[in-house]
Amino acid sequence: MQSKRILNFIALSGLVACLSPVAWGDVYQCSTDDGSITLSNVEKGKNCKKMVLPPPGSKKSPAAKAEKEKPVTTEAKPPEKAKSSYESAAADRKRIIQEEIDLEKNRLSAVQTRIKELAALPTKTPDQVKDMVSLQQKENLHMSNLKILQKELNK
């Protein structure tokens, strides 16, 4: 009797496991004014778009499946996809470099503000003099980084 209950429990558990729905959730791609992108399960404003994702368990995208179903031809075609991939990669590269330039400008501005504050003091303690020297080194570093990033962006 006890073993029959165990078998019924196992069978019922297996049935429930097979019939349980797959967890579904929405994914939103949100962009900010500075160009960064975040993914979220919650729509966070007007700059968020709901993404259309393949169902769980499908290993290939619909585009990959359609490509597989196309008849194979032996004609040489120009690599259109490679060109668009290159252009996309180049655009992403420029966007990333521009983000880095903006960050360096913000850091430089903060350092320059602090330098002005210290320079305005009539007398400086030894620690403030050390801070001033350190800040001037950081200012030179940020300016150098900006030149390098700008040069890279112009390539």
PyMOL commands that set and color helices and strands:
alter all, ss='L'
color gray80, all
select helices_A, chain A and resi 2-19+62-69+80-119+126-153
alter helices_A, ss='H'
color red, helices_A
select strands_A, chain A and resi 28-31+37-40+48-50
alter strands_A, ss='S'
color yellow, strands_A
deselect
rebuild
show_as cartoon
